[in-house]
Amino acid sequence: MKEKILTYLQKEKKALEVIDIYNLLALHTIDELNEITALLDEMQKNGEIFRTNKGKYILFDNCPGVYCGKLQVNRKGFGFVLIPKEDDLYISADNLNGAINNDLVTCEITKKGLKPEGRVIEILKRDLKNIVGEIVLDKRGKMYFKPEEDNLGIKIKLEQSTLKNCVEGSKVLVSIGKTLAVNTYAGAVIKVLGHKNDPKMDIKCIAYKYGIYDDFGKDVEKELENIPTKVLDKDLYNRRDLTNKMIFTIDGADTKDIDDAISLEMEDDNYRLGVHIADVSYYVKDNTALGDAAFERGTSSYLADTVIPMLPHKLSNGICSLNEGVIRLSITCDMVINKNGNVIVSEIYPSYIKSRKKMTYKDVNKILMDNEVPDGYEECKETLLKMNELAKLLRKNQVKKGYIDFDLDEPKIIQDDDGVAIDIIKVERGDGEKLIENFMIIANETVAEYISNMDLPFIYRVHDIPSEEKIEDFLKLVKQLGYKLETKVNSLTPLTMQKLLNELHEKKEFKILSSMLLRSMKKAVYTKDNIGHFGLASENYTHFTSPIRRFPDLTVHRLLRTYLFNNDMSMNTINYYNSALVQIAEHSSEREQAAINAERDVDDMKMAEYMERHIGEEYDGIITSVTSFGFFVELPNLIEGLVHVRNLKDDMYNYVPDLLSLVGKDTKKIYRIGDEVHVKVIAASKEASMIDFELCDSNGNNKQES
């Protein structure tokens, strides 16, 4: 019945009343009318359809400017609605309309442009599973619960019997029970995370807020007892022996969960590239505690220097990790690539390998970029040079097709042994990092194309075409900055976006504009329906290369085993995956977004923590964003802080949205994105994840008063 309703709503394109849908379904009785009314109400509460003010129903896709998604509220009071395939929609604190973190809401756009804003229309579902907070004492010495997020707008009364293992300062995870009054709930402590003064407790609290747990539970621990610590002889049956080949890994120096290894041989003018990926699916089976835990997590989370893995360490750092000098099970994507960078022959098969060496990006870059050979790399030097030659050939071919390189910087948080941020640096990417990236992209494309040609159910990594309206808004901004672009955006293709970026590359605002253009595009997600990957200019793309860290990759491995290795392409199998992959893709996209948001919150918190010890210091920076309440300034190490409009004391400044600028009422002075400024740190709060700057001249004087 639900499928028929969705089909009719898609076909009609307009909002329909209950009776219209009742008639379209050719129903006849009062019971059927009641049934269809209840079903429509359920679909609306699940966010599958939108109910208008007039009580009509319409698909969100057919209702421009109205969306459904999960609300994420941060410590600063505002939030974002996470919209599938779209950029997150900013919601100010004034427009939350009673919604709190993790609510499923409908929302509408109130301000269009490069940075659209919206408001919550209705709260559909309230998810109060992950409430993290602190046990504090009142004046009478009685324990009560203070949520980590003081902007939740709810009260929680804890069952006293659940507080027996708590002390003042305990950080706890609370489950919510029945409603006691408006926005007042009963609660119970279900896990004591530790004490607020424990090292890295701040990161753990953010992780738990997003449902990212470090405890796998007793069922998983029990299953781990049956997982071997080394590959057994029986595990090698029906696998290709690649242990004599020169195969090695390249990762960060502190990486312990190694998914991928590579090899290269020359065949006349062609390159035979082997991408060998840990065969996690051999150990992590469907319908097991391990498999269920991997599904629930969806991804490993990398929060500053803390890793919360998708799989227990016995797997992620042990039997599944492609460690140096030990036999490991793998799935190999074997590709013959011609001198034009095209794959002309490919084969995917189960294998086992023995990595010759765990290489680091730092050492590999010495060979590829500095012509230095670190100790232990001598026998691999020529292979690495040939690999770099191939990697650049592949990238050249990708760029020719329209690959879009946004060239965005990433911060790295350096912490001491107590988990305190002591430095923030910019991640440097050399030829070694790009080599692995290019090899993983071509392997992902090859696997996706292989299964796509077989027309079997599969999970793809897709990136939809951006909306014309958002690209037009971006072009208007570029024009307002005084730049005239030669690129004609008559049709939105990857090559068009690539040309736009190339034209902007030498502009001083390039990093900001590149980030803005990326945000104006849709989000990459997982789906069963292959619509291609716009950003990579790829018709077929999947995630195959990181099954230790991502559940979609593990799913791809399971599909390869089913279709190719076990030759199971029965209708029962096809029907099962046609159904199951929809949920897997949707859930994986949600968990990926949760991990991204947790990472963002941790970075914001740690940057504020770092700057708490640098109050009064001065820095050069660049304005990256302008709002009605001030502008944000980014420092060279990517820390961002706010110059509030109240600290611009030389004039009254008005926000001009079309210019994304603040303009002085009398002086007509303009602050806009891309302006270089000199700032002083005047406040920072780890608890609020806030950093405040004020403008000053090179002598440290307040620029507004000098």
Phi, psi and omega in degrees: 000316181300317181298321179295319179298314180297322178296315180294319180294326176292320183288320185284328178068355182236168180287135182240145174281165180303317183294328177296315180293320177304315181289321179298327180277000178058043178271164189224337189252164176295320178300320179293324177296316178297321180296316182290325177296316179294321180294317178297321178296318178296317179296324179292319180292334178274357179078019180277331179220164181249136176256122183284172178299335181269008177079019177263163184242140182208152175287147178299325180298335182259012182231081186305135177087356179241134186222166173232139179185176179270134181272131173243114180258130181262180186295341184276357174103332178268176182211181177225138172267125182275110185253125180307130176068355180246165174291151179298140181264123181289133177234118179289163180302328181288342185250015179285336177052044176086355180285148179234175184306135177078003174294141169274122188228158163260145183216165177225152178283128177254334177226123178272176179126191181296327178239077183295150176240159182213182175220152178283128177270314185208144173269119182269315181216143177249121180253105182247036183284324191249066178262113181252142178192194187237143174274122179236165180251138174275186185296336180269003179083012180271137180286137169217171190254126176247109181302146178302323178263109183281002180256016181294326179077021178229159175246141181233122177257116186277143171292122186299331182293342181269002184261007189298332180260013185257150171228171176301128181096356176295135172265129188226157172255129186242135172262145184261134178256224186287160177280126180266327178198185180299120181058025175234128187229152169281148181216161179220137176288120180253345177201131172269116184281335183143199179255151184300337180270358178293143178304136176065016176295329180299319179291319181299320180296318178295319179301312182295327176303324182264014178073027179255104189253145179266355182255124183272343178093164186293323182297319179292316180301323179293317179295328181297336179298335181265000178271124181288161178266349175217158181291131181267158181302321182294338180286344185273355184298136178063029176239150179276131182277112180245018186291342179272353181277154176282096180240135179213172180243153175227119182212180172293156185299330183260009181288132179240344179254091189263110183277321197234143173229160185224156175213158179211134174226150178262136175234094189058238180270000182262155178255132171256104182261127174250124173248113188249115187248138180308130182273075181295327184296341178291329183258327183257098185269158174292153177058039173232165178299320178297314180296319180294321179295319178297318179297312183301317180288317176079329184196156166283151180242131182246099187248104190054238179259016179258128178249125172250103192283157174288330181239150177302154184300331179301330176266306189294324179256351186248251192299334180268337183285133184280066185287155183296134169078008179234150178288134177224147177281142184213165168242125187255133169254107186259120186232133170260122187239130182276179186289351175268000179085018180256140176282119182256337176216140177216154178212140179238126185205157175285142186211176166219144188229169170223104183298129179290325186201140170270101181271156176248153178302320182301314181289320179297321179294332175298321180287313188282332188245333184245358181057036174249144180244105178295158178302134178092355182255001189304313185288344184260354188303308185296322178296318179297320179296319177293322177299318180295323176300314179293318181301318180290327176295317178296316180296320178300319179291321178296316179297322179299325179281339179126011178310130184256115179257104182282345173052050182270143178277152177233141178272153172235127181270126176257125181241156174274185183297337179269004178081021179263133181292121181246350176196152174233121181234162178269130180291128179262135180244115180257192181298327180297314178297318181292326178301309180297318179302314181294321180292323179290322178298313183293325177293317178299317179296317184296315179296316180297317180294322181302312182282325178300320179294338178273352178056049180246155177302136186207166176249123184248154170260112187241157179217110188283163177295136180293159178284141181299324183298317181291323178292322177297320177298320179296316180295326177296318179298314180301320180295320180295333178283355176097013182257132176256121184262140178276335183294127179264123181263068178281327176220143183272102177234161176304322180296324177297313180297321179298316179296321177301312180297317180299323181290330182271353193301326184269358179286148182295335181268014189306312183302319181290314181295323178298316178296319179294319179295320177298317181292338179280351178266166181281164181278145171283137182220174173261140179201159176280338183267122185273108176247007179086172181241105185299312185296328179265359183054043184242132178284332181225121180213144177214179172245108184244339198266359182224060183288343175288329190253339186226133181292324177302321178296319176298320177296318178301318178297320178296320179293319178298319179296317182296308187283311191267316186275322179262355178054040179257100177233037181290163180295325177299316179295315180297316180296320179299311183288329175302326179274310188295324186292336178297311180292318181300315182294315182296313181294320179297320178296319180295316182290326175299315181294322178298318179295320178297316181293322177297317178299318179297316180295319179296316180299314179300315181296315184290325176295320178293319178300316179298318184284344176302333180263010181233022178295134183097347180276158185245150182213154167271142180208183181226139180288122183254340184202142180234134179229179180292338183257005178146196178223152181263139181241130178257132178272166181303333179270012175079003172291138183237137178223167185256131165262103185287147183299332180291342178268002173265087195268359183275352184192170169269126184251133178251143180274128178247098186303320183298330180262355188046051186221157167256130184238127179294134183298315183260314184284341184061016177293141185241134168245122182220169182299143179095344180292136176271133184223160176248125187232160173240141176282120181250344178197152175204140181221113176298319183299320181264357184055044184238142174228128180246134175245163163226152179287143175211163177273181185294346178265004177089003180279147176299119187293333182284342184249354185276000000 
